[in-house]
Amino acid sequence: MRILVSNDDGIHAPGLKSLERIARALSRDVWVVAPETEQSGAGHSLTLHRPLRVRRINRRRFAIDGTPTDCVLLALNTLIPGEKPALVLSGVNRGKNVADDVTYSGTIAAAMEATLLGVPAIAMSQDYTTLVHWSTAETHGPPLVRRLVKAGWVADVLINVNYPDVVPAAVTGVDVCRQGRYMFGDTLTSRTDPHGRPYYWIGGERSDEDEAKRHREQVPGTDLWSLARGAITVTAVSLDLTHRSTQKRLRDAFA
């Protein structure tokens, strides 16, 4: 099958090379369309107020000076001739995309755009602390994708996969689980520039105390819980954000 590969870490990211190896283990018809530079945290954003530049690296490889969403949109509508890809793979992201990360992640956004355009999509991320075990994703990725494609999923859903921070042989299994929730906001660092004006960094290294708290508050059955225990997590993410029970209650209130 024809496969499109994209990411949010950029065209030169090592995770993209890992994802290409996963894709080429499944197909000889692999296309790569990825951002020219890192777009982590871009979410499902489009570039609307400036033109997009496309750099063609070879016949099936392109770099775009835009977001992951831009990349998938251009790939499926313009850059890939003939039939559309049968599958879009996004990643492999450097770092996990679980819990609330799903709403910010450019890796998820690329899979989301593909889903909106009618192409099944899988987002992949590799958890890490210091050393990134890309071999874990590369070893377990091809058979996992085969199983997912064979099982199938409905049109308005994407699949979010996270690989644990362990070597391939230490993976404890595959857990199909729900999206967790972080119990506190991301790290904020406040500093002062040379002119005495304050500035802020969002994200960065969390303290050991923060990480310990995060581990204590993990809930069994969630992606956070399973990933911390060495399992590959598989979560079906729906693009329909409607909360059914609240919708019914509001409908009754306005009847």
Long-range contacts (C-beta under 8 A, 24 or more apart in sequence): 1-26, 1-27, 1-29, 1-85, 1-86, 1-87, 2-27, 2-29, 2-30, 2-31, 2-80, 2-83, 2-84, 2-85, 2-86, 2-87, 3-27, 3-29, 3-30, 3-31, 3-85, 3-86, 3-87, 3-88, 3-89, 4-31, 4-32, 4-33, 4-72, 4-75, 4-76, 4-80, 4-85, 4-87, 4-88, 4-89, 4-114, 4-119, 5-30, 5-31, 5-32, 5-33, 5-34, 5-88, 5-89, 5-90, 6-32, 6-33, 6-34, 6-68, 6-71, 6-72, 6-75, 6-88, 6-89, 6-90, 6-110, 7-34, 7-35, 7-68, 7-90, 7-91, 7-92, 7-93, 7-106, 7-107, 7-110, 8-35, 8-38, 8-39, 8-40, 8-42, 8-67, 8-68, 8-90, 8-93, 8-105, 8-106, 8-107, 8-109, 8-110, 9-38, 9-39, 9-40, 9-93, 9-94, 9-107, 10-34, 10-35, 10-36, 10-37, 10-38, 10-39, 11-35, 11-36, 11-57, 11-63, 13-38, 13-94, 14-94, 14-132, 14-134, 15-91, 15-92, 15-93, 15-94, 15-126, 15-132, 15-134, 15-137, 16-91, 16-92, 18-92, 18-126, 18-134, 18-137, 18-138, 18-141, 19-89, 19-90, 19-91, 19-92, 19-124, 19-137, 19-141, 21-138, 22-89, 22-92, 22-124, 22-137, 22-138, 22-141, 22-142, 22-145, 23-89, 25-141, 25-142, 26-142, 26-145, 26-146, 30-60, 31-60, 31-61, 31-75, 31-79, 31-80, 31-85, 32-60, 32-61, 32-62, 33-61, 33-62, 33-63, 33-64, 33-71, 33-72, 33-74, 33-75, 33-79, 33-80, 34-62, 34-63, 34-64, 34-68, 34-71, 35-63, 35-64, 35-65, 35-66, 35-67, 35-68, 35-70, 35-71, 35-106, 36-63, 36-64, 36-65, 36-66, 37-65, 39-67, 39-68, 39-106, 40-93, 40-105, 40-106, 41-104, 41-105, 41-106, 41-203, 42-67, 42-68, 42-69, 42-106, 42-109, 43-103, 43-104, 43-105, 43-106, 43-109, 44-69, 44-108, 44-109, 44-112, 44-113, 45-69, 45-109, 46-70, 46-73, 54-79, 67-106, 67-109, 68-106, 68-107, 68-109, 68-110, 68-113, 69-106, 69-109, 69-110, 69-112, 69-113, 71-110, 72-110, 72-113, 72-114, 72-117, 73-113, 73-117, 76-114, 76-117, 76-119, 77-117, 84-118, 84-119, 85-119, 86-119, 86-120, 87-119, 87-120, 87-121, 87-122, 87-145, 87-149, 88-114, 88-119, 88-120, 88-121, 88-122, 89-121, 89-122, 89-124, 89-145, 90-114, 90-121, 90-122, 90-123, 90-124, 91-123, 91-124, 91-125, 91-126, 91-137, 92-124, 92-125, 92-126, 92-134, 92-137, 92-141, 92-163, 93-123, 93-124, 93-125, 93-126, 94-126, 94-128, 94-132, 95-125, 95-126, 95-127, 95-128, 96-125, 96-126, 96-127, 96-162, 96-227, 97-123, 97-125, 97-160, 97-162, 98-125, 98-160, 98-162, 98-179, 98-180, 98-222, 98-223, 98-224, 98-227, 98-233, 98-235, 99-179, 99-180, 99-181, 99-182, 99-222, 99-223, 99-224, 100-181, 100-182, 102-160, 102-179, 102-237, 108-158, 108-160, 108-237, 111-158, 111-159, 111-160, 112-158, 112-237, 112-239, 114-158, 115-155, 115-156, 115-157, 115-158, 115-239, 116-239, 118-155, 120-149, 120-152, 120-153, 120-158, 121-158, 121-159, 122-148, 122-158, 122-159, 122-160, 122-161, 123-158, 123-159, 123-160, 123-161, 124-161, 124-162, 124-163, 125-160, 125-161, 125-162, 125-163, 126-162, 126-163, 126-165, 127-162, 127-163, 127-164, 127-165, 127-227, 128-165, 129-165, 133-163, 133-165, 133-166, 133-167, 133-168, 135-167, 135-168, 136-163, 136-164, 136-166, 136-167, 136-168, 136-171, 137-163, 139-168, 140-168, 140-171, 140-232, 144-174, 144-232, 144-234, 148-234, 153-236, 156-238, 156-239, 156-240, 157-236, 157-237, 157-238, 157-239, 158-236, 158-237, 158-239, 159-234, 159-235, 159-236, 159-237, 160-223, 160-233, 160-234, 160-235, 160-236, 160-237, 161-232, 161-233, 161-234, 161-235, 162-223, 162-227, 162-232, 162-233, 163-232, 164-227, 164-228, 164-229, 164-230, 164-231, 164-232, 166-230, 170-230, 171-230, 171-231, 171-232, 172-229, 172-230, 172-231, 173-231, 173-232, 174-231, 174-232, 174-233, 174-234, 175-226, 175-231, 175-232, 175-233, 175-234, 176-234, 176-235, 176-236, 177-221, 177-222, 177-223, 177-225, 177-226, 177-233, 177-234, 177-235, 178-221, 178-222, 178-223, 178-235, 179-222, 179-223, 179-235, 179-237, 180-218, 180-219, 180-222, 180-223, 180-224, 180-225, 181-219, 181-222, 182-214, 182-224, 183-213, 183-214, 183-217, 184-210, 184-213, 184-214
